[in-house]
Amino acid sequence: MINTPASYPIGTPGLAWGDAERAQWLARQSRQRSYASDVVSAVERLSALFDVKEYGQLDYPPDHYRLFAVRSRNWHDAKPVALVTGGVHGYETSGVRGALQFLEQRAAGYADRINLLVAPCVSPWAYERINRWNPNAIDPNRSFREASPAGESAALLRLIAPLRGRFLVHIDLHETPDTDESEFRPALAARDGEVFEPGSIPDGFYLVDDVDNPQPEFQQAVIDAVAKVTHIAPADANGQIIGSDIVAPGVIRYAMKQLGLCGGISGARYTTTTEVYPDSPRATPEQCSAAQVAAVCAALDFALARH
């Protein structure tokens, strides 16, 4: 049972936040884990096998974060390019761990066939605070657009800009935890001066396809692979998942570019956003990360077989 608050403790109902409310929200955030220990150290170990690129820095005084991407060492311009992104929402742990585990366990098997570019933790401040937003109360995954208000999004857009037109596949790794209902959707409604309408959290793994570039066979291949690792989320009583109609078991569609989502940045032929339920009584954290790895591998296998 998700504990949904009757009202959010910051702001006045019906009024969007100003600077004072954003400052109150920021004062409630505290570091709960270490980006340096969990992510940077893992990336440094990977530098023995891959090229590691620092693609930006984020200054959120007193904190400073270096952003890292991992690239295939034997990069060749004749090969297609795959983009894997994790931690766009920093609190979605299996996205970060899944990206790192893919690099550690499976990426070498693709080295001769495709150039890999992996950004395992796009939002390190939010990773440390187990939060959805950056310290300015901005959601990076609604901010992938020109003149982005989120430094996290702007840095990733600069990283991939030279490769536009060359991406074959992009998989963006996410989670849908209980805190979406207990904290983050209520906070969003309060921030924007709107009424919070309670929803439900899907129990299981699902995918978000792109309305403007639907790839049903690709999505099905990923679902089939992940179903061997963990369960697929069923539709609710309305035939929906998080308010969107299902187009196939475990698959919904969003307008990626219009919404400023990471899944719409690459221009790749094959794109998907994963979502897994880390609070499910039917799945462990290890299963959630393994599901992310399985999804990446299935996406690469499908795309390469048709390239």
Sine and cosine of phi, psi and omega as CSV:
sin_phi,cos_phi,sin_psi,cos_psi,sin_omega,cos_omega
0.00,0.00,0.84,-0.54,0.00,-1.00
-0.99,0.11,0.75,-0.66,0.00,-1.00
-1.00,0.09,1.00,-0.09,-0.03,-1.00
-1.00,-0.01,0.82,-0.57,-0.05,-1.00
-0.94,0.35,0.56,-0.83,0.07,-1.00
-0.92,0.39,-0.57,0.82,0.07,-1.00
-0.43,-0.90,0.43,-0.90,-0.02,-1.00
-0.99,0.13,0.62,-0.78,-0.14,-0.99
-0.97,0.25,-0.02,1.00,-0.01,-1.00
-0.87,-0.50,0.69,-0.72,0.09,-1.00
1.00,-0.08,0.09,-1.00,0.03,-1.00
-0.94,-0.35,0.81,-0.58,-0.01,-1.00
-0.77,0.63,0.75,-0.66,0.02,-1.00
1.00,0.00,-0.14,0.99,0.00,-1.00
-0.88,-0.47,0.77,-0.64,0.05,-1.00
-0.92,0.38,0.48,-0.88,0.00,-1.00
-0.91,0.43,0.54,-0.84,0.22,-0.97
-0.94,-0.35,-0.26,-0.97,-0.04,-1.00
-0.87,0.49,-0.61,0.79,-0.05,-1.00
-0.91,0.42,-0.68,0.74,-0.01,-1.00
-0.94,0.35,-0.62,0.78,0.06,-1.00
-0.89,0.45,-0.62,0.78,0.05,-1.00
-0.91,0.42,-0.63,0.78,0.06,-1.00
-0.89,0.46,-0.68,0.73,0.03,-1.00
-0.88,0.47,-0.71,0.70,-0.02,-1.00
-0.88,0.47,-0.61,0.80,-0.01,-1.00
-0.91,0.42,-0.35,0.94,0.01,-1.00
-0.99,0.13,-0.19,0.98,-0.08,-1.00
-1.00,0.01,0.63,-0.78,0.02,-1.00
-0.62,-0.79,0.49,-0.87,0.00,-1.00
-0.94,0.34,0.76,-0.65,-0.02,-1.00
-0.86,-0.51,-0.20,0.98,0.07,-1.00
-0.38,-0.93,0.11,-0.99,-0.19,-0.98
-0.91,-0.41,0.89,-0.46,0.12,-0.99
-0.89,0.46,-0.64,0.77,-0.02,-1.00
-0.89,0.46,-0.70,0.71,-0.04,-1.00
-0.96,0.27,-0.66,0.75,-0.13,-0.99
-1.00,0.08,-0.59,0.81,-0.13,-0.99
-0.93,-0.36,-0.82,0.57,-0.08,-1.00
-0.87,0.48,-0.67,0.74,0.00,-1.00
-0.89,0.45,-0.62,0.78,0.04,-1.00
-0.91,0.40,-0.65,0.76,0.03,-1.00
-0.90,0.43,-0.64,0.76,0.02,-1.00
-0.89,0.46,-0.63,0.78,0.06,-1.00
-0.90,0.43,-0.59,0.81,-0.01,-1.00
-0.94,0.35,-0.30,0.95,-0.03,-1.00
-0.90,0.43,-0.22,0.97,0.09,-1.00
-0.95,0.31,-0.39,0.92,-0.08,-1.00
-0.89,-0.45,-0.35,0.94,-0.09,-1.00
-0.76,-0.65,0.27,-0.96,0.18,-0.98
-1.00,0.09,0.75,-0.66,0.01,-1.00
-0.94,-0.34,0.79,-0.62,-0.05,-1.00
-0.87,-0.49,0.78,-0.63,0.17,-0.98
-1.00,0.09,0.90,-0.43,-0.13,-0.99
-0.96,-0.29,0.07,1.00,0.05,-1.00
0.15,-0.99,0.12,-0.99,0.05,-1.00
-0.67,-0.75,0.54,-0.84,0.04,-1.00
-0.85,-0.52,0.82,-0.57,0.03,-1.00
-0.95,-0.32,0.95,-0.31,0.08,-1.00
-0.82,-0.57,0.99,0.16,-0.13,-0.99
-0.75,0.66,0.72,-0.69,0.13,0.99
-1.00,0.03,0.19,0.98,-0.10,-1.00
-0.99,-0.13,0.54,-0.84,0.03,-1.00
-0.69,-0.72,0.76,-0.65,-0.07,-1.00
-0.80,-0.60,0.73,-0.68,0.14,-0.99
-0.99,-0.11,0.74,-0.68,-0.04,-1.00
-0.99,-0.14,0.73,-0.69,-0.10,-1.00
-0.83,-0.56,0.61,-0.79,0.18,-0.98
-0.83,-0.55,0.51,-0.86,0.00,-1.00
-0.92,-0.39,0.78,-0.63,-0.05,-1.00
-0.85,-0.52,0.46,-0.89,0.11,-0.99
-0.84,0.54,0.69,-0.72,0.02,-1.00
-0.95,0.32,-0.60,0.80,-0.01,-1.00
-1.00,-0.09,0.76,0.65,0.01,-1.00
-0.87,0.50,0.74,-0.67,0.00,-1.00
-0.66,-0.75,0.77,-0.64,-0.11,-0.99
-0.91,0.42,-0.29,0.96,0.02,-1.00
-0.98,0.19,-0.26,0.97,-0.03,-1.00
-1.00,0.05,0.48,-0.88,0.17,-0.99
-0.93,0.37,0.21,-0.98,-0.06,-1.00
-0.85,-0.52,0.68,-0.73,0.10,-1.00
-0.90,-0.43,0.70,-0.72,0.05,-1.00
-0.93,-0.38,0.77,-0.63,0.10,-1.00
-0.84,-0.55,0.80,-0.60,-0.01,-1.00
-0.82,-0.57,0.64,-0.76,0.05,-1.00
-0.68,-0.73,0.36,-0.93,0.10,-1.00
0.92,0.39,0.39,0.92,0.14,-0.99
-0.87,0.50,-0.67,0.74,0.28,-0.96
-0.99,-0.13,0.94,-0.34,-0.17,-0.98
-0.88,0.47,-0.43,0.90,-0.04,-1.00
-0.98,0.20,-0.15,0.99,-0.07,-1.00
-1.00,0.03,1.00,0.08,-0.28,-0.96
-0.88,0.48,-0.69,0.73,-0.08,-1.00
-0.92,0.38,-0.35,0.94,0.10,-0.99
-0.90,0.43,-0.69,0.73,0.04,-1.00
-0.94,0.35,-0.77,0.64,-0.04,-1.00
-0.91,0.41,-0.59,0.81,0.02,-1.00
-0.90,0.43,-0.67,0.74,0.03,-1.00
-0.89,0.45,-0.69,0.72,0.02,-1.00
-0.92,0.39,-0.66,0.75,0.00,-1.00
-0.92,0.39,-0.59,0.81,0.09,-1.00
-0.86,0.51,-0.71,0.71,0.01,-1.00
-0.89,0.45,-0.67,0.74,-0.06,-1.00
-0.95,0.31,-0.58,0.82,-0.21,-0.98
-0.94,-0.33,-0.52,0.85,-0.21,-0.98
-0.79,-0.61,-0.34,0.94,-0.15,-0.99
-0.88,0.47,-0.57,0.82,-0.04,-1.00
-0.85,0.52,-0.50,0.87,-0.01,-1.00
-0.94,0.35,-0.21,0.98,0.00,-1.00
-0.95,-0.32,0.01,1.00,-0.17,-0.98
-0.86,0.51,-0.56,0.83,-0.07,-1.00
-0.99,0.11,-0.17,0.99,-0.14,-0.99
-0.92,-0.40,-0.40,0.91,-0.11,-0.99
-0.46,-0.89,0.56,-0.83,0.13,-0.99
-0.99,0.17,0.79,-0.61,0.00,-1.00
-0.97,-0.26,0.72,-0.70,0.13,-0.99
-0.78,-0.63,0.90,-0.43,-0.11,-0.99
-0.82,-0.57,0.85,-0.53,0.12,-0.99
-0.95,-0.31,0.99,-0.12,-0.19,-0.98
-0.97,0.24,-0.38,0.92,-0.03,-1.00
-0.54,-0.84,1.00,0.00,-0.09,-1.00
-0.94,0.34,-0.49,0.87,-0.12,-0.99
-0.83,-0.55,0.98,0.18,-0.10,-1.00
-0.93,0.36,-0.58,0.82,0.04,-1.00
-0.87,0.50,-0.72,0.70,0.00,-1.00
-0.94,0.35,-0.54,0.84,0.07,-1.00
-0.86,0.52,-0.72,0.70,-0.06,-1.00
-0.92,0.39,-0.53,0.85,-0.07,-1.00
-0.99,-0.17,0.07,1.00,-0.01,-1.00
0.78,0.63,0.84,0.55,-0.08,-1.00
-0.77,-0.64,0.27,-0.96,-0.01,-1.00
-1.00,0.00,-0.58,0.81,-0.11,-0.99
-0.99,-0.10,0.16,-0.99,0.21,-0.98
-1.00,0.00,0.02,-1.00,-0.12,-0.99
-0.92,0.40,-0.19,0.98,0.07,-1.00
-1.00,-0.03,0.21,0.98,-0.04,-1.00
0.87,0.50,0.62,0.78,0.06,-1.00
-0.92,-0.39,0.69,-0.72,0.03,-1.00
-1.00,0.05,0.93,-0.37,0.01,-1.00
-0.85,0.53,-0.51,0.86,-0.05,-1.00
-1.00,0.09,0.30,0.95,0.27,-0.96
-0.80,-0.59,0.30,0.96,-0.19,-0.98
-0.78,-0.62,0.31,0.95,0.01,-1.00
-1.00,0.04,0.99,0.15,-0.01,-1.00
-0.45,-0.90,0.22,-0.98,0.00,-1.00
-0.85,0.53,0.61,-0.79,-0.05,-1.00
0.82,0.58,0.73,0.68,-0.06,-1.00
-0.86,0.52,0.66,-0.75,0.07,-1.00
-0.98,0.20,-0.14,0.99,-0.03,-1.00
-0.96,-0.30,0.85,-0.52,0.02,-1.00
-0.87,0.50,-0.56,0.83,0.01,-1.00
-0.88,0.48,-0.71,0.70,-0.03,-1.00
-0.94,0.35,-0.69,0.72,-0.02,-1.00
-0.88,0.48,-0.65,0.76,-0.01,-1.00
-0.90,0.43,-0.68,0.74,0.00,-1.00
-0.92,0.39,-0.62,0.78,0.05,-1.00
-0.88,0.47,-0.64,0.77,0.04,-1.00
-0.91,0.41,-0.62,0.79,-0.01,-1.00
-0.87,0.50,-0.71,0.70,-0.12,-0.99
-1.00,0.03,-0.19,0.98,-0.10,-1.00
-0.80,0.60,-0.69,0.72,-0.01,-1.00
-0.92,0.38,-0.23,0.97,-0.08,-1.00
-0.97,-0.26,0.06,1.00,0.00,-1.00
-0.84,0.54,0.69,-0.73,-0.04,-1.00
1.00,-0.01,-0.15,0.99,-0.04,-1.00
-0.93,-0.36,-0.18,0.98,-0.02,-1.00
-0.96,0.27,0.75,-0.66,0.11,-0.99
-1.00,-0.04,-0.60,0.80,-0.10,-0.99
-0.53,-0.84,0.59,-0.81,0.10,-0.99
-0.65,-0.76,0.80,-0.60,0.06,-1.00
-0.82,-0.57,0.83,-0.56,-0.06,-1.00
-0.94,-0.35,0.83,-0.56,-0.22,-0.98
-0.99,-0.17,0.87,-0.50,-0.08,-1.00
-0.72,-0.70,0.12,-0.99,0.14,-0.99
-0.72,-0.70,0.34,-0.94,0.18,-0.98
-0.83,-0.56,1.00,0.01,-0.05,-1.00
-1.00,0.05,0.17,-0.99,0.06,-1.00
-0.85,0.52,-0.52,0.86,-0.03,-1.00
-0.91,0.41,-0.23,0.97,0.14,-0.99
-0.86,0.51,-0.63,0.78,0.00,-1.00
-1.00,0.05,-0.59,0.81,-0.09,-1.00
-0.99,0.12,-0.40,0.91,-0.07,-1.00
-0.74,-0.67,-0.83,0.56,-0.30,-0.96
-0.98,0.19,-0.62,0.78,0.09,-1.00
-0.94,0.34,-0.63,0.78,0.13,-0.99
-0.88,0.48,-0.64,0.77,0.02,-1.00
-0.90,0.43,-0.65,0.76,0.01,-1.00
-0.88,0.48,-0.72,0.69,0.02,-1.00
-0.88,0.48,-0.68,0.73,0.02,-1.00
-0.90,0.44,-0.70,0.71,-0.01,-1.00
-0.84,0.54,-0.63,0.77,-0.10,-1.00
-1.00,-0.10,0.08,1.00,0.03,-1.00
0.94,0.35,0.53,0.85,-0.04,-1.00
-0.92,-0.39,0.23,-0.97,0.04,-1.00
-1.00,0.09,0.76,-0.65,0.04,-1.00
-0.98,0.19,0.82,-0.57,0.06,-1.00
-0.95,-0.32,0.93,-0.36,-0.05,-1.00
-0.86,0.52,0.57,-0.82,0.05,-1.00
-0.79,-0.62,-0.41,-0.91,0.02,-1.00
-0.69,-0.72,0.38,-0.93,0.00,-1.00
-0.97,-0.24,0.81,-0.58,0.02,-1.00
-0.92,0.38,0.69,-0.72,0.03,-1.00
-1.00,-0.04,1.00,-0.07,0.05,-1.00
0.65,-0.76,-0.09,-1.00,-0.04,-1.00
-1.00,0.01,0.64,-0.76,0.12,-0.99
-0.51,-0.86,0.17,-0.99,-0.05,-1.00
-0.82,-0.57,0.47,-0.88,0.12,-0.99
-0.90,-0.44,0.92,-0.39,0.07,-1.00
-1.00,0.07,0.14,-0.99,-0.03,-1.00
-0.97,-0.22,0.84,-0.54,0.02,-1.00
-0.80,0.60,-0.62,0.78,-0.08,-1.00
-1.00,0.08,-0.14,0.99,0.00,-1.00
-0.54,-0.84,0.87,0.49,-0.07,-1.00
-0.93,0.38,0.70,-0.71,0.00,-1.00
-0.73,-0.68,0.96,0.27,-0.13,-0.99
-0.89,0.46,-0.60,0.80,0.00,-1.00
-0.92,0.38,-0.62,0.78,0.05,-1.00
-0.89,0.46,-0.75,0.66,0.00,-1.00
-0.87,0.49,-0.65,0.76,-0.02,-1.00
-0.90,0.43,-0.62,0.78,0.02,-1.00
-0.89,0.46,-0.63,0.78,0.03,-1.00
-0.93,0.36,-0.71,0.71,0.03,-1.00
-0.85,0.53,-0.70,0.71,-0.02,-1.00
-0.88,0.48,-0.64,0.76,-0.01,-1.00
-0.93,0.37,-0.68,0.73,-0.05,-1.00
-0.94,0.34,-0.52,0.85,0.00,-1.00
-0.87,0.50,-0.32,0.95,0.06,-1.00
-0.99,0.17,-0.21,0.98,-0.06,-1.00
-0.95,-0.32,-0.68,0.74,-0.02,-1.00
-0.48,-0.88,0.15,-0.99,-0.11,-0.99
-0.99,0.16,0.47,-0.88,0.00,-1.00
-1.00,-0.06,0.65,-0.76,-0.05,-1.00
-0.93,0.38,0.75,-0.66,0.09,-1.00
-0.99,0.16,0.32,-0.95,0.14,-0.99
-0.95,0.32,0.39,-0.92,0.08,-1.00
-0.99,0.12,-0.14,-0.99,-0.07,-1.00
-0.89,0.45,-0.34,0.94,0.02,-1.00
-1.00,-0.08,0.13,0.99,-0.05,-1.00
0.95,0.32,0.49,0.87,-0.08,-1.00
-0.79,-0.62,0.28,-0.96,0.21,-0.98
-0.79,-0.61,0.81,-0.58,-0.09,-1.00
0.66,0.75,0.73,0.69,0.12,-0.99
0.99,0.13,0.07,1.00,0.00,-1.00
-0.89,-0.46,0.65,-0.76,0.01,-1.00
-0.89,0.46,0.66,-0.75,0.10,-0.99
-0.97,0.23,0.62,-0.78,0.05,-1.00
-0.96,-0.27,-0.21,0.98,0.09,-1.00
-0.23,-0.97,0.31,-0.95,0.02,-1.00
-0.80,0.60,0.86,-0.50,0.03,-1.00
0.98,0.22,0.27,0.96,-0.04,-1.00
-0.72,-0.69,0.77,-0.64,0.17,-0.99
-0.82,-0.57,0.07,-1.00,0.01,-1.00
-0.73,-0.68,0.62,-0.78,0.11,-0.99
-0.82,-0.57,0.36,-0.93,0.14,-0.99
-1.00,0.09,1.00,0.02,-0.20,-0.98
-0.85,0.52,-0.80,0.60,-0.09,-1.00
-0.93,0.38,-0.69,0.73,-0.05,-1.00
-0.88,0.47,-0.56,0.83,-0.01,-1.00
-1.00,0.09,-0.08,1.00,-0.02,-1.00
0.95,0.32,0.55,0.84,-0.06,-1.00
-1.00,0.03,0.50,-0.87,0.02,-1.00
-0.86,0.51,-0.57,0.82,-0.02,-1.00
-0.88,0.47,-0.21,0.98,-0.01,-1.00
-0.97,-0.26,0.17,0.99,-0.16,-0.99
-1.00,0.04,-0.36,0.93,-0.26,-0.97
-1.00,-0.01,-0.44,0.90,-0.15,-0.99
0.95,0.31,0.24,0.97,-0.01,-1.00
-0.93,0.37,0.44,-0.90,0.08,-1.00
-0.91,0.41,-0.67,0.74,-0.06,-1.00
-0.93,-0.38,0.90,-0.44,0.01,-1.00
-0.70,-0.71,0.54,-0.84,0.13,-0.99
-0.38,-0.93,0.42,-0.91,0.13,-0.99
-0.89,-0.45,0.82,-0.57,0.03,-1.00
-1.00,0.05,0.49,-0.87,0.13,-0.99
-0.62,-0.78,0.79,-0.62,0.03,-1.00
-0.77,-0.64,0.43,-0.90,-0.08,-1.00
-0.98,-0.22,0.99,-0.14,-0.11,-0.99
-0.95,0.31,-0.28,0.96,-0.04,-1.00
-0.99,-0.11,0.15,0.99,-0.01,-1.00
-0.92,0.39,0.69,-0.73,0.12,-0.99
-0.94,0.35,-0.14,0.99,-0.05,-1.00
-0.98,-0.19,0.09,1.00,-0.04,-1.00
-0.60,-0.80,0.54,-0.84,0.07,-1.00
-0.98,-0.20,0.27,-0.96,0.10,-0.99
-0.83,0.55,-0.59,0.81,0.01,-1.00
-0.91,0.42,-0.64,0.77,0.05,-1.00
-0.90,0.44,-0.65,0.76,-0.01,-1.00
-0.88,0.47,-0.71,0.71,0.04,-1.00
-0.91,0.41,-0.65,0.76,0.03,-1.00
-0.90,0.44,-0.58,0.82,0.05,-1.00
-0.90,0.44,-0.62,0.78,0.04,-1.00
-0.90,0.43,-0.69,0.73,0.02,-1.00
-0.89,0.46,-0.71,0.71,0.02,-1.00
-0.87,0.50,-0.62,0.78,0.01,-1.00
-0.91,0.42,-0.69,0.72,0.02,-1.00
-0.88,0.48,-0.73,0.68,-0.04,-1.00
-0.90,0.44,-0.66,0.75,0.02,-1.00
-0.90,0.43,-0.63,0.78,0.03,-1.00
-0.89,0.45,-0.70,0.71,0.01,-1.00
-0.91,0.41,-0.69,0.72,-0.02,-1.00
-0.88,0.48,-0.71,0.71,-0.02,-1.00
-0.90,0.44,-0.74,0.67,-0.05,-1.00
-0.90,0.44,-0.68,0.73,-0.02,-1.00
-0.92,0.39,-0.56,0.83,0.00,-1.00
-0.92,0.39,-0.34,0.94,-0.06,-1.00
-0.91,-0.42,0.13,0.99,-0.03,-1.00
-1.00,0.07,0.00,0.00,0.00,0.00
